[in-house]
Amino acid sequence: MNVHISRWSTLIVILGSIVMAGCGSKPADGRPTLVPVSGIVLFNNEPSANARVVFSPVAHQYAAAGLTDGNGRFQLQTFDTKDGAVPGAYKIVVSKFEVIDHPDGSFEENFFLPQRYRDPETSGLTTLVPDSGTDEIKVELVN
């Protein structure tokens, strides 16, 4: 009887390993696998609150974005709140602005970060998100 239990135990362990190995594959809804990504935005060595951070993909179609909190920290999302980013290479853009509405119906935008950081081709900011996720990403901006 012990041999029979041992065989079943071995079979259960093998099947469990196969099922667990599949957990890192694509989700059933067809979305790509995501990994957590968080970081901090510093402008002239100071945390930048309320800045919009966008990771623009180099080799796939799924951008990820986040908004910095009062301490300049962000967590990226691709589909759902703070769900992370697809592993791969990214160009980073960062913007921070306010829109002022005027009584005559016109408006103006006030930008608080240099314009070059609003375009992935001019920002000069890049990163690689590995398959295992990342430690905190530091996005450093200067005037």
The first five atom37 places (N, CA, C, CB, O) and aatype in JSON, in Angstrom:
{
  "aatype": [12, 2, 19, 8, 9, 15, 1, 17, 15, 16, 10, 9, 19, 9, 10, 7, 15, 9, 19, 12, 0, 7, 4, 7, 15, 11, 14, 0, 3, 7, 1, 14, 16, 10, 19, 14, 19, 15, 7, 9, 19, 10, 13, 2, 2, 6, 14, 15, 0, 2, 0, 1, 19, 19, 13, 15, 14, 19, 0, 8, 5, 18, 0, 0, 0, 7, 10, 16, 3, 7, 2, 7, 1, 13, 5, 10, 5, 16, 13, 3, 16, 11, 3, 7, 0, 19, 14, 7, 0, 18, 11, 9, 19, 19, 15, 11, 13, 6, 19, 9, 3, 8, 14, 3, 7, 15, 13, 6, 6, 2, 13, 13, 10, 14, 5, 1, 18, 1, 3, 14, 6, 16, 15, 7, 10, 16, 16, 10, 19, 14, 3, 15, 7, 16, 3, 6, 9, 11, 19, 6, 10, 19, 2],
  "atom_mask": [
    [1, 1, 1, 1, 1],
    [1, 1, 1, 1, 1],
    [1, 1, 1, 1, 1],
    [1, 1, 1, 1, 1],
    [1, 1, 1, 1, 1],
    [1, 1, 1, 1, 1],
    [1, 1, 1, 1, 1],
    [1, 1, 1, 1, 1],
    [1, 1, 1, 1, 1],
    [1, 1, 1, 1, 1],
    [1, 1, 1, 1, 1],
    [1, 1, 1, 1, 1],
    [1, 1, 1, 1, 1],
    [1, 1, 1, 1, 1],
    [1, 1, 1, 1, 1],
    [1, 1, 1, 0, 1],
    [1, 1, 1, 1, 1],
    [1, 1, 1, 1, 1],
    [1, 1, 1, 1, 1],
    [1, 1, 1, 1, 1],
    [1, 1, 1, 1, 1],
    [1, 1, 1, 0, 1],
    [1, 1, 1, 1, 1],
    [1, 1, 1, 0, 1],
    [1, 1, 1, 1, 1],
    [1, 1, 1, 1, 1],
    [1, 1, 1, 1, 1],
    [1, 1, 1, 1, 1],
    [1, 1, 1, 1, 1],
    [1, 1, 1, 0, 1],
    [1, 1, 1, 1, 1],
    [1, 1, 1, 1, 1],
    [1, 1, 1, 1, 1],
    [1, 1, 1, 1, 1],
    [1, 1, 1, 1, 1],
    [1, 1, 1, 1, 1],
    [1, 1, 1, 1, 1],
    [1, 1, 1, 1, 1],
    [1, 1, 1, 0, 1],
    [1, 1, 1, 1, 1],
    [1, 1, 1, 1, 1],
    [1, 1, 1, 1, 1],
    [1, 1, 1, 1, 1],
    [1, 1, 1, 1, 1],
    [1, 1, 1, 1, 1],
    [1, 1, 1, 1, 1],
    [1, 1, 1, 1, 1],
    [1, 1, 1, 1, 1],
    [1, 1, 1, 1, 1],
    [1, 1, 1, 1, 1],
    [1, 1, 1, 1, 1],
    [1, 1, 1, 1, 1],
    [1, 1, 1, 1, 1],
    [1, 1, 1, 1, 1],
    [1, 1, 1, 1, 1],
    [1, 1, 1, 1, 1],
    [1, 1, 1, 1, 1],
    [1, 1, 1, 1, 1],
    [1, 1, 1, 1, 1],
    [1, 1, 1, 1, 1],
    [1, 1, 1, 1, 1],
    [1, 1, 1, 1, 1],
    [1, 1, 1, 1, 1],
    [1, 1, 1, 1, 1],
    [1, 1, 1, 1, 1],
    [1, 1, 1, 0, 1],
    [1, 1, 1, 1, 1],
    [1, 1, 1, 1, 1],
    [1, 1, 1, 1, 1],
    [1, 1, 1, 0, 1],
    [1, 1, 1, 1, 1],
    [1, 1, 1, 0, 1],
    [1, 1, 1, 1, 1],
    [1, 1, 1, 1, 1],
    [1, 1, 1, 1, 1],
    [1, 1, 1, 1, 1],
    [1, 1, 1, 1, 1],
    [1, 1, 1, 1, 1],
    [1, 1, 1, 1, 1],
    [1, 1, 1, 1, 1],
    [1, 1, 1, 1, 1],
    [1, 1, 1, 1, 1],
    [1, 1, 1, 1, 1],
    [1, 1, 1, 0, 1],
    [1, 1, 1, 1, 1],
    [1, 1, 1, 1, 1],
    [1, 1, 1, 1, 1],
    [1, 1, 1, 0, 1],
    [1, 1, 1, 1, 1],
    [1, 1, 1, 1, 1],
    [1, 1, 1, 1, 1],
    [1, 1, 1, 1, 1],
    [1, 1, 1, 1, 1],
    [1, 1, 1, 1, 1],
    [1, 1, 1, 1, 1],
    [1, 1, 1, 1, 1],
    [1, 1, 1, 1, 1],
    [1, 1, 1, 1, 1],
    [1, 1, 1, 1, 1],
    [1, 1, 1, 1, 1],
    [1, 1, 1, 1, 1],
    [1, 1, 1, 1, 1],
    [1, 1, 1, 1, 1],
    [1, 1, 1, 1, 1],
    [1, 1, 1, 0, 1],
    [1, 1, 1, 1, 1],
    [1, 1, 1, 1, 1],
    [1, 1, 1, 1, 1],
    [1, 1, 1, 1, 1],
    [1, 1, 1, 1, 1],
    [1, 1, 1, 1, 1],
    [1, 1, 1, 1, 1],
    [1, 1, 1, 1, 1],
    [1, 1, 1, 1, 1],
    [1, 1, 1, 1, 1],
    [1, 1, 1, 1, 1],
    [1, 1, 1, 1, 1],
    [1, 1, 1, 1, 1],
    [1, 1, 1, 1, 1],
    [1, 1, 1, 1, 1],
    [1, 1, 1, 1, 1],
    [1, 1, 1, 1, 1],
    [1, 1, 1, 1, 1],
    [1, 1, 1, 0, 1],
    [1, 1, 1, 1, 1],
    [1, 1, 1, 1, 1],
    [1, 1, 1, 1, 1],
    [1, 1, 1, 1, 1],
    [1, 1, 1, 1, 1],
    [1, 1, 1, 1, 1],
    [1, 1, 1, 1, 1],
    [1, 1, 1, 1, 1],
    [1, 1, 1, 0, 1],
    [1, 1, 1, 1, 1],
    [1, 1, 1, 1, 1],
    [1, 1, 1, 1, 1],
    [1, 1, 1, 1, 1],
    [1, 1, 1, 1, 1],
    [1, 1, 1, 1, 1],
    [1, 1, 1, 1, 1],
    [1, 1, 1, 1, 1],
    [1, 1, 1, 1, 1],
    [1, 1, 1, 1, 1]
  ],
  "atom_positions": [
    [[0.82, -1.2, 0.0], [0.0, 0.0, 0.0], [0.86, 1.26, 0.0], [-0.93, 0.0, 1.2], [0.5, 2.25, -0.64]],
    [[1.97, 1.25, 0.68], [2.85, 2.4, 0.7], [3.37, 2.72, -0.69], [4.0, 2.16, 1.64], [3.55, 3.9, -1.01]],
    [[3.63, 1.72, -1.51], [4.09, 1.94, -2.88], [3.02, 2.65, -3.67], [4.47, 0.6, -3.55], [3.33, 3.56, -4.44]],
    [[1.77, 2.27, -3.51], [0.65, 2.88, -4.22], [0.54, 4.37, -3.84], [-0.67, 2.14, -3.9], [0.36, 5.22, -4.72]],
    [[0.63, 4.69, -2.57], [0.56, 6.07, -2.11], [1.75, 6.86, -2.64], [0.5, 6.13, -0.56], [1.61, 8.01, -3.04]],
    [[2.9, 6.25, -2.63], [4.09, 6.92, -3.12], [3.96, 7.27, -4.59], [5.3, 6.04, -2.89], [4.37, 8.36, -5.0]],
    [[3.4, 6.35, -5.4], [3.21, 6.64, -6.82], [2.23, 7.78, -7.02], [2.73, 5.39, -7.56], [2.46, 8.66, -7.86]],
    [[1.14, 7.77, -6.27], [0.15, 8.86, -6.38], [0.77, 10.19, -5.94], [-1.1, 8.56, -5.52], [0.54, 11.22, -6.57]],
    [[1.54, 10.17, -4.89], [2.21, 11.39, -4.41], [3.14, 11.93, -5.48], [2.99, 11.12, -3.12], [3.18, 13.14, -5.72]],
    [[3.89, 11.03, -6.12], [4.8, 11.44, -7.18], [4.03, 12.03, -8.35], [5.66, 10.26, -7.65], [4.43, 13.05, -8.91]],
    [[2.92, 11.38, -8.73], [2.1, 11.87, -9.83], [1.52, 13.24, -9.51], [0.97, 10.87, -10.14], [1.5, 14.13, -10.36]],
    [[1.05, 13.43, -8.28], [0.49, 14.72, -7.88], [1.56, 15.81, -7.92], [-0.13, 14.63, -6.47], [1.29, 16.92, -8.37]],
    [[2.76, 15.5, -7.45], [3.85, 16.48, -7.47], [4.2, 16.85, -8.91], [5.09, 15.92, -6.75], [4.4, 18.03, -9.2]],
    [[4.26, 15.86, -9.81], [4.59, 16.13, -11.21], [3.51, 16.98, -11.85], [4.77, 14.82, -11.99], [3.81, 17.97, -12.51]],
    [[2.24, 16.6, -11.65], [1.14, 17.39, -12.23], [1.1, 18.8, -11.66], [-0.21, 16.68, -11.99], [0.86, 19.77, -12.38]],
    [[1.34, 18.91, -10.37], [1.37, 20.24, -9.74], [2.48, 21.1, -10.32], [0.0, 0.0, 0.0], [2.29, 22.3, -10.51]],
    [[3.63, 20.51, -10.59], [4.74, 21.25, -11.18], [4.41, 21.74, -12.57], [5.99, 20.39, -11.22], [4.76, 22.86, -12.95]],
    [[3.73, 20.89, -13.34], [3.34, 21.28, -14.7], [2.35, 22.43, -14.66], [2.74, 20.08, -15.47], [2.47, 23.39, -15.42]],
    [[1.37, 22.34, -13.76], [0.38, 23.42, -13.64], [1.05, 24.71, -13.2], [-0.73, 23.03, -12.64], [0.76, 25.78, -13.75]],
    [[1.94, 24.63, -12.21], [2.61, 25.83, -11.72], [3.52, 26.44, -12.78], [3.41, 25.51, -10.47], [3.65, 27.66, -12.85]],
    [[4.13, 25.61, -13.6], [5.0, 26.13, -14.66], [4.19, 26.93, -15.66], [5.73, 24.98, -15.38], [4.71, 27.87, -16.26]],
    [[2.94, 26.58, -15.84], [2.08, 27.31, -16.76], [1.59, 28.63, -16.21], [0.0, 0.0, 0.0], [1.04, 29.44, -16.96]],
    [[1.77, 28.88, -14.93], [1.28, 30.12, -14.31], [1.99, 31.36, -14.85], [1.45, 30.05, -12.81], [1.41, 32.45, -14.8]],
    [[3.19, 31.24, -15.37], [3.9, 32.39, -15.89], [3.61, 32.65, -17.36], [0.0, 0.0, 0.0], [4.17, 33.57, -17.95]],
    [[2.75, 31.84, -17.95], [2.45, 32.01, -19.36], [1.41, 33.1, -19.56], [1.97, 30.69, -19.97], [0.98, 33.74, -18.6]],
    [[1.01, 33.3, -20.82], [0.04, 34.34, -21.12], [-1.25, 34.11, -20.36], [-0.23, 34.39, -22.61], [-1.71, 32.97, -20.25]],
    [[-1.86, 35.16, -19.84], [-3.15, 35.03, -19.18], [-4.2, 34.53, -20.18], [-3.59, 36.37, -18.56], [-4.07, 34.71, -21.39]],
    [[-5.24, 33.9, -19.64], [-6.28, 33.31, -20.48], [-7.0, 34.35, -21.35], [-7.28, 32.59, -19.62], [-7.56, 33.98, -22.38]],
    [[-7.01, 35.61, -20.96], [-7.73, 36.64, -21.72], [-6.94, 37.12, -22.94], [-8.05, 37.82, -20.82], [-7.39, 38.03, -23.64]],
    [[-5.79, 36.53, -23.21], [-5.0, 36.9, -24.38], [-4.06, 38.07, -24.15], [0.0, 0.0, 0.0], [-3.28, 38.42, -25.04]],
    [[-4.11, 38.67, -23.0], [-3.2, 39.78, -22.7], [-1.8, 39.23, -22.46], [-3.68, 40.58, -21.47], [-1.64, 38.08, -22.05]],
    [[-0.78, 40.05, -22.71], [0.59, 39.59, -22.44], [0.85, 39.54, -20.93], [1.63, 40.51, -23.12], [0.14, 40.17, -20.15]],
    [[1.86, 38.78, -20.56], [2.26, 38.7, -19.16], [2.88, 40.03, -18.74], [3.25, 37.52, -18.93], [3.68, 40.61, -19.47]],
    [[2.5, 40.5, -17.56], [3.01, 41.77, -17.03], [3.84, 41.51, -15.78], [1.85, 42.75, -16.72], [3.64, 40.51, -15.09]],
    [[4.76, 42.43, -15.5], [5.54, 42.37, -14.27], [5.39, 43.72, -13.56], [7.06, 42.05, -14.56], [5.22, 44.75, -14.22]],
    [[5.47, 43.73, -12.24], [5.35, 45.0, -11.51], [6.5, 45.94, -11.83], [5.3, 44.74, -10.0], [7.65, 45.52, -11.92]],
    [[6.17, 47.21, -12.0], [7.19, 48.24, -12.24], [6.83, 49.47, -11.41], [7.3, 48.59, -13.77], [5.72, 49.99, -11.51]],
    [[7.77, 49.91, -10.6], [7.58, 51.13, -9.83], [8.86, 51.95, -9.89], [7.19, 50.81, -8.35], [9.91, 51.45, -10.27]],
    [[8.75, 53.21, -9.5], [9.92, 54.05, -9.54], [9.68, 55.41, -8.95], [0.0, 0.0, 0.0], [8.67, 55.66, -8.28]],
    [[10.62, 56.3, -9.2], [10.55, 57.66, -8.7], [11.02, 58.6, -9.8], [11.4, 57.84, -7.4], [11.95, 58.29, -10.54]],
    [[10.37, 59.75, -9.89], [10.79, 60.79, -10.83], [11.4, 61.93, -10.02], [9.58, 61.3, -11.7], [10.79, 62.46, -9.1]],
    [[12.63, 62.29, -10.39], [13.33, 63.4, -9.76], [13.6, 64.47, -10.81], [14.67, 62.93, -9.09], [14.09, 64.17, -11.9]],
    [[13.27, 65.7, -10.48], [13.58, 66.83, -11.35], [14.53, 67.74, -10.58], [12.28, 67.6, -11.79], [14.18, 68.29, -9.54]],
    [[15.75, 67.88, -11.12], [16.82, 68.61, -10.42], [17.01, 68.08, -9.0], [16.5, 70.13, -10.38], [17.13, 68.85, -8.04]],
    [[17.04, 66.75, -8.89], [17.25, 66.01, -7.63], [16.13, 66.14, -6.61], [18.51, 66.47, -7.01], [16.31, 65.77, -5.46]],
    [[14.98, 66.66, -7.01], [13.82, 66.77, -6.11], [12.68, 65.9, -6.66], [13.36, 68.27, -5.96], [12.48, 65.86, -7.87]],
    [[11.93, 65.21, -5.79], [10.79, 64.42, -6.25], [9.79, 65.29, -7.0], [10.11, 63.72, -5.06], [9.51, 66.42, -6.59]],
    [[9.25, 64.78, -8.08], [8.3, 65.53, -8.9], [6.91, 64.92, -8.73], [8.72, 65.52, -10.4], [6.61, 63.85, -9.26]],
    [[6.06, 65.61, -7.99], [4.69, 65.16, -7.75], [3.81, 65.45, -8.96], [4.1, 65.83, -6.49], [4.04, 66.41, -9.69]],
    [[2.8, 64.61, -9.15], [1.79, 64.79, -10.21], [2.36, 64.82, -11.61], [1.03, 66.07, -9.97], [1.84, 65.52, -12.49]],
    [[3.42, 64.08, -11.83], [4.0, 63.96, -13.17], [3.47, 62.69, -13.82], [5.57, 63.96, -13.12], [3.34, 61.65, -13.17]],
    [[3.16, 62.78, -15.09], [2.68, 61.63, -15.86], [3.9, 60.95, -16.48], [1.64, 62.06, -16.97], [4.68, 61.58, -17.19]],
    [[4.07, 59.64, -16.2], [5.19, 58.86, -16.69], [4.64, 57.84, -17.68], [5.96, 58.15, -15.53], [3.72, 57.09, -17.36]],
    [[5.2, 57.81, -18.89], [4.75, 56.86, -19.91], [5.96, 56.08, -20.41], [4.02, 57.58, -21.08], [6.96, 56.67, -20.82]],
    [[5.85, 54.76, -20.38], [6.86, 53.88, -20.95], [6.37, 53.52, -22.34], [7.11, 52.6, -20.06], [5.39, 52.79, -22.5]],
    [[7.06, 54.03, -23.36], [6.7, 53.8, -24.76], [7.51, 52.61, -25.27], [6.97, 55.08, -25.63], [8.74, 52.67, -25.3]],
    [[6.85, 51.52, -25.68], [7.58, 50.3, -26.04], [8.4, 50.44, -27.31], [6.62, 49.16, -26.19], [8.01, 51.14, -28.25]],
    [[9.54, 49.78, -27.34], [10.41, 49.77, -28.5], [10.04, 48.63, -29.45], [11.88, 49.66, -28.08], [10.07, 48.82, -30.66]],
    [[9.7, 47.45, -28.91], [9.51, 46.28, -29.76], [8.16, 45.57, -29.62], [10.58, 45.31, -29.48], [8.0, 44.47, -30.14]],
    [[7.21, 46.17, -28.93], [5.86, 45.59, -28.84], [4.87, 46.73, -28.81], [5.71, 44.67, -27.59], [5.26, 47.89, -28.94]],
    [[3.59, 46.44, -28.63], [2.57, 47.46, -28.77], [1.95, 47.97, -27.48], [1.5, 46.94, -29.63], [1.02, 48.78, -27.53]],
    [[2.42, 47.52, -26.32], [1.75, 47.83, -25.07], [2.5, 48.87, -24.24], [1.56, 46.58, -24.26], [3.48, 48.55, -23.57]],
    [[2.05, 50.1, -24.29], [2.63, 51.16, -23.46], [2.12, 50.98, -22.02], [2.27, 52.58, -24.01], [1.08, 50.36, -21.79]],
    [[2.87, 51.53, -21.08], [2.47, 51.51, -19.68], [2.62, 52.92, -19.14], [3.32, 50.48, -18.84], [3.49, 53.67, -19.59]],
    [[1.78, 53.28, -18.17], [1.82, 54.65, -17.65], [1.51, 54.68, -16.16], [0.82, 55.54, -18.41], [0.95, 53.74, -15.6]],
    [[1.9, 55.78, -15.55], [1.6, 55.99, -14.14], [1.67, 57.47, -13.81], [0.0, 0.0, 0.0], [2.21, 58.26, -14.59]],
    [[1.13, 57.83, -12.67], [1.14, 59.2, -12.18], [1.9, 59.22, -10.86], [-0.31, 59.76, -12.01], [1.66, 58.38, -9.99]],
    [[2.82, 60.17, -10.72], [3.59, 60.22, -9.48], [2.75, 60.76, -8.34], [4.85, 61.08, -9.67], [1.86, 61.59, -8.53]],
    [[3.05, 60.25, -7.14], [2.38, 60.74, -5.94], [3.13, 61.95, -5.39], [2.27, 59.61, -4.87], [4.02, 62.48, -6.06]],
    [[2.8, 62.38, -4.19], [3.43, 63.54, -3.58], [4.92, 63.39, -3.32], [0.0, 0.0, 0.0], [5.62, 64.38, -3.13]],
    [[5.41, 62.15, -3.33], [6.83, 61.87, -3.12], [7.55, 61.54, -4.42], [7.0, 60.74, -2.14], [8.7, 61.09, -4.4]],
    [[6.89, 61.75, -5.56], [7.49, 61.48, -6.86], [7.48, 60.02, -7.25], [0.0, 0.0, 0.0], [8.1, 59.65, -8.25]],
    [[6.8, 59.17, -6.49], [6.78, 57.73, -6.76], [5.61, 57.34, -7.66], [6.7, 56.94, -5.44], [4.53, 57.93, -7.6]],
    [[5.86, 56.34, -8.51], [4.82, 55.87, -9.42], [4.82, 54.35, -9.5], [5.01, 56.46, -10.82], [5.82, 53.7, -9.18]],
    [[3.69, 53.79, -9.92], [3.56, 52.38, -10.26], [2.9, 52.34, -11.63], [2.73, 51.57, -9.18], [1.9, 53.02, -11.86]],
    [[3.46, 51.54, -12.52], [2.93, 51.51, -13.89], [1.71, 50.61, -14.02], [4.0, 51.04, -14.84], [1.52, 49.65, -13.27]],
    [[0.89, 50.96, -14.99], [-0.23, 50.1, -15.37], [-0.31, 50.04, -16.88], [-1.56, 50.62, -14.76], [-0.02, 51.01, -17.58]],
    [[-0.72, 48.87, -17.36], [-0.91, 48.67, -18.79], [-2.39, 48.5, -19.11], [-0.12, 47.45, -19.27], [-2.9, 49.15, -20.01]],
    [[-3.08, 47.63, -18.36], [-4.5, 47.38, -18.59], [-5.34, 47.79, -17.38], [-4.73, 45.91, -18.9], [-6.38, 48.43, -17.54]],
    [[-4.9, 47.43, -16.2], [-5.64, 47.68, -14.97], [-4.74, 48.43, -13.98], [-6.16, 46.35, -14.34], [-3.52, 48.47, -14.15]],
    [[-5.34, 49.01, -12.97], [-4.61, 49.81, -12.0], [-3.39, 49.08, -11.44], [-5.53, 50.21, -10.87], [-3.5, 48.0, -10.86]],
    [[-2.23, 49.68, -11.63], [-0.96, 49.22, -11.08], [-0.64, 47.76, -11.42], [-0.96, 49.39, -9.59], [-0.03, 47.06, -10.61]],
    [[-1.06, 47.3, -12.61], [-0.8, 45.91, -13.0], [0.59, 45.69, -13.58], [-1.83, 45.47, -14.0], [0.98, 44.54, -13.77]],
    [[1.34, 46.74, -13.87], [2.72, 46.59, -14.33], [2.9, 46.84, -15.81], [0.0, 0.0, 0.0], [2.1, 47.54, -16.44]],
    [[3.97, 46.27, -16.36], [4.34, 46.49, -17.76], [4.79, 45.17, -18.39], [5.45, 47.56, -17.87], [5.19, 44.24, -17.69]],
    [[4.73, 45.12, -19.7], [5.24, 43.97, -20.45], [6.77, 44.03, -20.41], [4.7, 43.97, -21.95], [7.34, 45.1, -20.63]],
    [[7.44, 42.92, -20.13], [8.9, 42.95, -20.17], [9.4, 43.39, -21.56], [9.48, 41.56, -19.82], [8.82, 43.03, -22.58]],
    [[10.48, 44.18, -21.57], [11.05, 44.63, -22.82], [11.7, 45.99, -22.69], [0.0, 0.0, 0.0], [11.81, 46.54, -21.59]],
    [[12.12, 46.54, -23.82], [12.8, 47.83, -23.87], [11.77, 48.95, -24.04], [13.84, 47.87, -25.02], [10.78, 48.8, -24.75]],
    [[12.03, 50.06, -23.38], [11.13, 51.21, -23.43], [11.9, 52.52, -23.55], [10.24, 51.24, -22.19], [13.03, 52.65, -23.08]],
    [[11.25, 53.49, -24.2], [11.65, 54.89, -24.13], [10.67, 55.52, -23.15], [11.63, 55.62, -25.57], [9.48, 55.18, -23.14]],
    [[11.17, 56.42, -22.31], [10.34, 57.0, -21.26], [10.05, 58.46, -21.57], [11.02, 56.88, -19.89], [10.94, 59.21, -21.98]],
    [[8.81, 58.86, -21.37], [8.43, 60.27, -21.46], [7.8, 60.68, -20.14], [7.46, 60.53, -22.66], [7.12, 59.89, -19.48]],
    [[8.02, 61.93, -19.76], [7.48, 62.45, -18.52], [6.94, 63.85, -18.8], [8.55, 62.47, -17.38], [7.61, 64.66, -19.44]],
    [[5.74, 64.12, -18.31], [5.18, 65.46, -18.45], [4.46, 65.85, -17.17], [4.21, 65.53, -19.66], [3.97, 65.01, -16.42]],
    [[4.41, 67.13, -16.96], [3.71, 67.68, -15.8], [3.2, 69.05, -16.21], [4.64, 67.76, -14.52], [3.98, 69.94, -16.54]],
    [[1.88, 69.21, -16.18], [1.32, 70.47, -16.61], [-0.03, 70.69, -15.95], [1.18, 70.51, -18.13], [-0.62, 69.79, -15.36]],
    [[-0.49, 71.92, -16.06], [-1.84, 72.26, -15.62], [-2.51, 73.03, -16.74], [-1.82, 73.09, -14.28], [-1.86, 73.75, -17.49]],
    [[-3.81, 72.86, -16.83], [-4.6, 73.59, -17.83], [-5.38, 74.66, -17.08], [-5.56, 72.63, -18.63], [-6.06, 74.39, -16.1]],
    [[-5.27, 75.9, -17.58], [-5.99, 77.03, -16.97], [-7.08, 77.46, -17.95], [-5.01, 78.22, -16.64], [-6.8, 77.89, -19.07]],
    [[-8.32, 77.35, -17.49], [-9.46, 77.8, -18.29], [-9.71, 79.27, -18.03], [-10.73, 76.96, -17.97], [-9.69, 79.72, -16.88]],
    [[-9.94, 80.02, -19.09], [-10.23, 81.44, -18.98], [-11.73, 81.68, -19.18], [-9.41, 82.25, -20.01], [-12.4, 80.9, -19.84]],
    [[-12.24, 82.77, -18.6], [-13.67, 83.06, -18.7], [-14.17, 83.18, -20.15], [-13.98, 84.34, -17.96], [-15.35, 82.94, -20.43]],
    [[-13.29, 83.56, -21.07], [-13.71, 83.71, -22.46], [-13.76, 82.38, -23.22], [-12.77, 84.66, -23.18], [-14.01, 82.36, -24.42]],
    [[-13.52, 81.26, -22.51], [-13.58, 79.95, -23.15], [-12.23, 79.45, -23.64], [0.0, 0.0, 0.0], [-12.1, 78.29, -24.02]],
    [[-11.24, 80.31, -23.65], [-9.91, 79.87, -24.07], [-9.22, 79.2, -22.88], [-9.07, 81.08, -24.61], [-9.69, 79.24, -21.74]],
    [[-8.11, 78.6, -23.16], [-7.34, 77.96, -22.1], [-5.85, 78.06, -22.43], [-7.77, 76.49, -21.91], [-5.47, 78.33, -23.56]],
    [[-5.05, 77.83, -21.42], [-3.61, 77.76, -21.62], [-3.06, 76.6, -20.81], [-2.91, 79.09, -21.22], [-3.62, 76.2, -19.78]],
    [[-1.95, 76.06, -21.29], [-1.28, 74.97, -20.59], [0.03, 75.47, -20.03], [-1.06, 73.76, -21.54], [0.83, 76.09, -20.74]],
    [[0.24, 75.21, -18.77], [1.51, 75.55, -18.12], [2.28, 74.26, -17.89], [1.29, 76.33, -16.78], [1.81, 73.38, -17.17]],
    [[3.45, 74.16, -18.5], [4.28, 72.96, -18.34], [5.36, 73.23, -17.3], [4.92, 72.55, -19.7], [5.94, 74.32, -17.26]],
    [[5.62, 72.22, -16.46], [6.57, 72.37, -15.35], [7.86, 71.59, -15.55], [5.92, 71.94, -14.08], [8.76, 71.67, -14.72]],
    [[7.96, 70.86, -16.65], [9.18, 70.11, -16.96], [9.63, 70.49, -18.36], [8.95, 68.58, -16.85], [8.79, 70.88, -19.18]],
    [[10.91, 70.39, -18.66], [11.39, 70.74, -20.01], [10.67, 69.94, -21.1], [12.9, 70.5, -20.1], [10.35, 68.76, -20.92]],
    [[10.44, 70.59, -22.21], [9.69, 70.02, -23.33], [10.31, 68.73, -23.86], [9.59, 71.03, -24.45], [9.57, 67.83, -24.28]],
    [[11.62, 68.6, -23.86], [12.26, 67.42, -24.45], [11.81, 66.12, -23.79], [13.78, 67.54, -24.34], [11.86, 65.07, -24.43]],
    [[11.37, 66.17, -22.52], [10.95, 64.97, -21.81], [9.55, 64.5, -22.21], [11.0, 65.2, -20.33], [9.12, 63.42, -21.78]],
    [[8.83, 65.28, -23.01], [7.47, 64.92, -23.43], [7.46, 64.1, -24.72], [6.63, 66.18, -23.62], [6.39, 63.69, -25.16]],
    [[8.6, 63.86, -25.33], [8.68, 63.15, -26.61], [9.65, 61.98, -26.47], [9.13, 64.11, -27.76], [10.78, 62.18, -26.03]],
    [[9.23, 60.75, -26.82], [10.14, 59.61, -26.67], [11.4, 59.7, -27.53], [9.42, 58.34, -27.0], [12.41, 59.07, -27.22]],
    [[11.34, 60.48, -28.59], [12.51, 60.62, -29.46], [13.52, 61.63, -28.95], [12.07, 61.02, -30.86], [14.68, 61.62, -29.37]],
    [[13.12, 62.51, -28.05], [14.03, 63.54, -27.54], [14.31, 63.44, -26.04], [13.47, 64.89, -27.84], [15.19, 64.14, -25.53]],
    [[13.59, 62.59, -25.34], [13.75, 62.54, -23.88], [15.11, 62.01, -23.46], [12.66, 61.68, -23.26], [15.66, 62.43, -22.44]],
    [[15.67, 61.08, -24.24], [16.95, 60.48, -23.86], [16.81, 59.49, -22.71], [0.0, 0.0, 0.0], [17.82, 59.01, -22.18]],
    [[15.58, 59.18, -22.32], [15.33, 58.28, -21.2], [14.92, 56.9, -21.73], [14.24, 58.85, -20.27], [13.96, 56.78, -22.49]],
    [[15.65, 55.88, -21.31], [15.33, 54.51, -21.73], [15.48, 53.57, -20.54], [16.24, 54.06, -22.9], [16.16, 53.88, -19.56]],
    [[14.83, 52.42, -20.65], [14.99, 51.39, -19.62], [14.62, 50.04, -20.21], [14.12, 51.7, -18.37], [13.98, 49.95, -21.25]],
    [[15.04, 49.0, -19.52], [14.68, 47.64, -19.88], [13.95, 47.04, -18.7], [15.95, 46.8, -20.27], [14.46, 47.02, -17.58]],
    [[12.74, 46.55, -18.95], [11.97, 45.85, -17.92], [12.22, 44.36, -18.12], [10.42, 46.2, -18.0], [11.79, 43.79, -19.12]],
    [[12.92, 43.71, -17.16], [13.21, 42.29, -17.31], [11.99, 41.41, -17.01], [14.36, 41.9, -16.38], [11.01, 41.88, -16.43]],
    [[12.06, 40.16, -17.42], [10.95, 39.22, -17.22], [10.57, 39.06, -15.76], [11.32, 37.87, -17.8], [9.42, 38.73, -15.45]],
    [[11.5, 39.28, -14.87], [11.25, 39.08, -13.44], [10.78, 40.36, -12.74], [12.5, 38.57, -12.77], [10.61, 40.35, -11.52]],
    [[10.56, 41.43, -13.48], [10.21, 42.7, -12.85], [11.46, 43.51, -12.56], [0.0, 0.0, 0.0], [12.57, 43.11, -12.93]],
    [[11.28, 44.63, -11.91], [12.42, 45.52, -11.66], [12.48, 45.97, -10.22], [12.34, 46.73, -12.57], [11.5, 45.91, -9.49]],
    [[13.65, 46.4, -9.84], [13.77, 47.17, -8.62], [13.23, 48.55, -8.99], [15.28, 47.23, -8.08], [12.84, 48.77, -10.14]],
    [[13.2, 49.45, -8.07], [12.68, 50.79, -8.36], [13.49, 51.46, -9.47], [12.71, 51.66, -7.09], [14.72, 51.46, -9.45]],
    [[12.77, 52.02, -10.44], [13.41, 52.72, -11.54], [13.49, 54.2, -11.18], [12.64, 52.52, -12.88], [12.49, 54.82, -10.84]],
    [[14.69, 54.75, -11.27], [14.88, 56.17, -10.98], [14.93, 56.92, -12.32], [16.19, 56.42, -10.14], [15.8, 56.68, -13.15]],
    [[13.97, 57.83, -12.5], [13.9, 58.66, -13.71], [14.4, 60.04, -13.3], [12.44, 58.71, -14.32], [13.71, 60.76, -12.57]],
    [[15.59, 60.41, -13.77], [16.21, 61.67, -13.36], [16.12, 62.69, -14.5], [17.69, 61.45, -12.96], [16.6, 62.46, -15.61]],
    [[15.49, 63.81, -14.21], [15.32, 64.9, -15.16], [16.11, 66.11, -14.69], [13.83, 65.25, -15.34], [16.22, 66.35, -13.49]],
    [[16.64, 66.86, -15.65], [17.37, 68.08, -15.3], [16.85, 69.22, -16.18], [18.91, 67.89, -15.49], [16.31, 68.99, -17.26]],
    [[17.03, 70.42, -15.69], [16.61, 71.6, -16.43], [17.4, 71.8, -17.68], [16.71, 72.82, -15.58], [17.17, 72.75, -18.42]]
  ]
}
